[in-house]
Structures are given as C-alpha cells and as structure tokens.
C-alpha cells in the first residue's frame, strides 16, 4: 500500500465498549476486528478503538464510509448496537447518504454509490 500526502491512514475511534465496537464495525463495514483487541484494519487504513477519549455524538469529524448496500448496512447497524440518525437520502443522481450512531454514540456516515463499491 502506498501512502500519499493528505491521505487518512490511521483512525482512533473512541469507545465505551471495545467488544461492542469491534462487532459493530466488522458487521456494518466489514472491517477486520477482534472483539478482544483494540486494533482494526479497514481498506486503506488501520486504527484502534480507544477508551481514553470520549465518544462525540455531535462534535468533531464524521467519517463517511462506502457501503455496497445502505439498507443492509442499516439493518446490520441496528442489529449490532447502533441506531439510525438520518434516514437514507439521495445526494445527486449517483449517491445515497445516511448517518448512523455506533454503539458508543459516535456518528458514522454511510454512502452508497450507483453501481456498487469497487474492491
């Protein structure tokens, strides 16, 4: 993997429950997680769930993550301790956006592009 100037390459996700966050991000976004470890791997980025920072429900950055199917992601989010913050809505002719809260309350934007997500 080549890292370039300005690329997001490492994330810290505040959590109040490491195992719940690991299950949520694995189920909703397909990230490689271990409910017993703090680290995770996502396409093009690595990171860590941290307990020394408070989750932020309505301040700070919001990560927008591509998903193949918004409806399936919403079902998975709710089944794994998250909740829908904003219903899916079109963003131009080729995108659908929605926002969920992870189990700790952090907002996560989900975006689906027409034609699916390339791997």
C-alpha positions, 0 to 999 in steps of 0.5 A: 500500500502506498501512502500519499500526502493528505491521505487518512491512514490511521483512525482512533475511534473512541469507545465505551465498549471495545467488544461492542465496537469491534462487532459493530464495525466488522458487521456494518463495514466489514472491517477486520476486528477482534472483539478482544483487541483494540486494533482494526484494519479497514481498506486503506487504513488501520486504527484502534478503538480507544477508551481514553477519549470520549465518544462525540455524538455531535462534535468533531469529524464524521467519517463517511464510509462506502457501503455496497448496500445502505439498507443492509448496512442499516439493518446490520447497524441496528442489529449490532448496537447502533441506531439510525440518525438520518434516514437514507437520502439521495445526494445527486443522481449517483449517491445515497447518504445516511448517518448512523450512531455506533454503539458508543454514540459516535456518528458514522456516515454511510454512502452508497454509490450507483453501481456498487463499491469497487474492491 
